[in-house]
Amino acid sequence: MVFLVACFFELIVVWNCRSERRNAFRVGFLTNKFLLLAVIVSVFSTLAVIYIPPLPVMFQTVPLDLLEWTLVISLSSLGFLVVPEIFIQKIRNNNARA
């Protein structure tokens, strides 16, 4: 589960990293076709490690049940809280004080 949370969290954060001033919901998820393709390939590759033989044996993974998937999605969704507007504002405030 930790593997999936880490992978999916980073795939969510990458959407917010596209702009220093606006989050993913303001920029839009379909504006960068290459990023969209990369995220889709990454999701399928990550799922392959869990569900396509012999990869689960090689990576020592097991399929998840519905409760575990709910936890993975919930924790991964916290990546949307990494909002660039907040971090850039903090950096600017710290630089102004220095």
C-alpha positions as CSV (number, residue, x, y, z in Angstrom):
1,M,0.0,0.0,0.0
2,V,2.8,2.4,0.8
3,F,4.2,1.9,-2.7
4,L,0.9,2.8,-4.3
5,V,0.3,5.8,-2.0
6,A,3.8,7.2,-2.8
7,C,3.4,6.6,-6.6
8,F,-0.1,8.1,-6.8
9,F,0.7,11.0,-4.5
10,E,3.6,12.0,-6.7
11,L,1.4,11.7,-9.8
12,I,-1.1,14.0,-8.3
13,V,1.5,16.5,-7.1
14,V,3.0,16.7,-10.6
15,W,-0.2,18.3,-11.8
16,N,0.2,21.1,-9.2
17,C,3.9,21.6,-10.1
18,R,3.1,22.8,-13.6
19,S,2.5,26.4,-12.5
20,E,4.0,28.4,-9.7
21,R,0.9,30.6,-9.5
22,R,-2.0,28.4,-10.1
23,N,-3.1,24.9,-8.9
24,A,-4.1,22.0,-11.2
25,F,-7.8,22.9,-11.1
26,R,-7.1,26.4,-12.4
27,V,-4.6,25.3,-15.1
28,G,-6.6,22.3,-16.2
29,F,-5.7,18.7,-16.4
30,L,-5.9,18.4,-20.2
31,T,-3.7,21.4,-21.2
32,N,-0.5,19.4,-21.3
33,K,-1.0,16.3,-23.5
34,F,2.5,14.9,-22.8
35,L,2.1,15.1,-19.1
36,L,-1.3,13.5,-19.4
37,L,0.2,10.7,-21.4
38,A,3.1,10.3,-18.9
39,V,0.7,10.1,-16.0
40,I,-1.5,7.5,-17.8
41,V,1.5,5.3,-18.6
42,S,2.7,5.7,-15.0
43,V,-0.6,4.6,-13.6
44,F,-0.8,1.6,-15.8
45,S,2.8,0.7,-15.1
46,T,2.2,0.9,-11.3
47,L,-0.9,-1.2,-11.6
48,A,1.0,-3.7,-13.7
49,V,3.4,-4.3,-10.8
50,I,0.5,-5.4,-8.7
51,Y,-1.7,-7.3,-11.1
52,I,0.2,-8.6,-14.1
53,P,2.1,-11.9,-13.5
54,P,5.1,-12.4,-12.9
55,L,5.6,-8.8,-11.8
56,P,3.9,-9.2,-8.4
57,V,6.3,-12.0,-7.5
58,M,9.3,-10.0,-8.7
59,F,8.3,-6.9,-6.8
60,Q,6.7,-8.8,-3.9
61,T,3.3,-7.1,-4.1
62,V,-0.2,-8.4,-3.5
63,P,-3.6,-7.3,-4.9
64,L,-5.5,-4.9,-2.7
65,D,-9.1,-5.1,-1.5
66,L,-11.7,-2.3,-1.7
67,L,-10.9,-1.0,1.8
68,E,-7.2,-0.8,1.0
69,W,-7.9,0.9,-2.3
70,T,-10.1,3.5,-0.5
71,L,-7.2,4.2,1.9
72,V,-4.7,4.5,-1.0
73,I,-6.9,6.9,-2.9
74,S,-7.7,9.0,0.2
75,L,-4.0,9.4,1.2
76,S,-2.9,10.0,-2.4
77,S,-5.5,12.7,-2.8
78,L,-3.6,14.7,-0.2
79,G,-1.3,15.6,-3.1
80,F,-3.9,18.2,-4.1
81,L,-3.1,20.0,-0.9
82,V,0.4,20.8,-2.2
83,V,-0.8,24.1,-3.6
84,P,1.9,26.2,-5.4
85,E,0.2,29.5,-4.5
86,I,0.8,28.9,-0.8
87,F,4.4,27.9,-1.1
88,I,5.4,30.6,-3.5
89,Q,3.8,33.2,-1.2
90,K,5.7,31.8,1.8
91,I,9.0,32.0,-0.2
92,R,8.3,35.6,-1.2
93,N,7.4,36.6,2.3
94,N,10.6,35.0,3.7
95,N,12.7,36.7,1.0
96,A,11.1,40.0,1.8
97,R,12.0,39.7,5.5
98,A,15.6,38.8,4.8
